[in-house]
Amino acid sequence: MAAVIEIKNLVKDYRLGDVPVHVLKGISFEIERGDFVAIMGPSGSGKSTLMNILGCLDKPTSGSYRLDGISVGEMNRDQLAEIRNKKIGFVFQQFNLLTRTSAAENVELPLMYTDMPAHERHERAMKALLSVGLAGREEHQPSQLSGGQQQRVAIARSLVNDPRIILADEPTGALDSRTSLEIIAIFQRLNREQGITMIVVTHDPDVATYANRNIHFKDGKLQLDERIAKPGEAQKDLEQLPAEPAEEVAAI
Amino acid sequence: MSKIIASMKIALRALQVNRTRSALTMLGIIIGVAAVIAMVAVGSGATARIQEQIQSIGSNLIIVLPGSISSNGVRLGSGAVVTLTEDDAKAIAAECPSVAAVAPMVRGGVQVVYGNNNWATTAQGVTPDYMTIRDYSMMSGEFFTDQDVDAAAKTAVLGETVAENLFGDNDPTGQVVIIKNVPFTVAGVLTPKGQSPSGQDQDDIILLPISTAKEKVLGANKANAKAVGSLMVQAIGPQAMDQAQQEMEALLRERHRILSGLDDDFTIRNLTEVFAAQETSAQVMSILLGAIASVSLIVGGIGIMNIMLVSVTERTREIGLRQAVGAKTRDILSQFLVEAVTLSLLGGIIGIVVGLVASWLISYFAQWSTVVSLLSIMMAFVFSALVGVFFGYYPARKAAFLDPIEALRYE
């Protein structure tokens, strides 16, 4: 399998007043296409900074980053925006949905910045909502949806532009354990059925057990990089949980 | 095009989120545009009215008035000594090629009586040429003729104000009115002209043959029976006005035997020029009114800028998200610019309606004539759009250049 992400000697420095802060101190790794990677580490370990760089929201101070074979280090603002639009899907801890905007329109958002005609945008948004189990809720606004449903709308939004990778920053941080498991189950299914490369930043060791590979960070350096021989099956674990009358179950 | 409409729809929805705030922001533009339209309407109404009045006095008019003369070193006031005569009028008509017609005139206040009614007005002794020079037409009856002037016929033409005050709704033609105990047959009534540029009622007159006026009504000048109060002169065209003035001046100086170096004993005034000055001042006034009103439009624009800045701050996370999913700098820029322009255009459209209603109310209640031109409406529309672009650009730029990471993290 070809590497979708190649990072070599990635360094990121910030300047806090006169004091330079070395957030990333020369990191190198590759992520293969179709992998499911959990990135872990205590706060301040540099994993958020790494995520920002992987997501083309930030640029490294030095080192190289190739995404899907394209070197993104020297790109300008608008070129990076285009890369994000075409190749990356984002899932955030706080969902970041547009309020007073229907689920379908939230999902369509990334396509608004392409030349796609309206009817095609709508079709693809519907398809994405269907694949996260939200068919029938297209016209609901975020305030009318539960936290888990909102996060699923956000996942549909990250899917809609057929990205190479989905970057999820603490996607289960604002959800209870059952809903978290539902979200992980969706990630696993997308990863296996559609071959989308998943990169999940998490604090939760339980979440990490469902990934194929765990990368641990500490003090701006890669501390541990391990393959998980037998990752957990989120869907099965979910079914073994005592049944709850939550609408979430019906939706899955 | 469809993309612009789509972004307008998005902008409208964003504006609906804060209905009250959007409405209040628009109010600034509404007031500004309405003020511009109403004020310009009042100004051009005044100008149009003055133009109408200038039309009403007749075209290419020059008036010759008796001037002051010095008698043994004592300068007498203008008109104190009668220096213009009917012969002067005839000479001007005959010898000045740039003059189309000349009408000598005498005037004085009279009391006109008909039955139990009487009315104080101005009697003007004129010749039939006066009718063509002043561009009069008859509402009923006929103007008196040159034969009537030669015969000093006791015939009169009434202005509409006089006719109404003496006869009410009845047609005075053929009736007999009495002026200074002399009976006059009414030959006809003039079509009303309304106010003159100097504010006089041009219909409050009674016209008599100049000969009859002098002999029977106003009394002839004792020193010179042929003396007249003034001469109304019509030049052959607007370009010939100066030429006609020069010709008359030369002719009158020669006829009055004024040595070179001495002052004229008459005054020549170009009436059109006098009133054109009034028109100019009315135009200046309307420009001034428009300028003052547009200040409020600018204040409205600042209101838009203010609200857009607040909106950008409030929606920082939304901007960050849009950037994360692929919005380029110009996408965010145009989103907020379209929003500002939608706000100002909407305000502009409502303002145009309010301005139209306001100018109608002004002309209805204050009785001022107002003229709303299509140009001022279009200007207001374009100007309000420009206000949106101008005052929306800074907030939109601020939004477009936010750092996506900071924006996404913004609480």
Interface residues (C-beta under 8 A of the other chain):
Chain A: N52 G55 L57 D58 R77 D78 A81 E82 R84 N85 K86 F90 F92 N96 L98 R100 T101 L109 P110 Y113 T114 A118 R157 N161
Chain B: A6 R13 V17 R317 E318 G320 L321 R322 Q323 A324 V325 G326 A327 K328 T329 R330 D331 P404 I405 L408
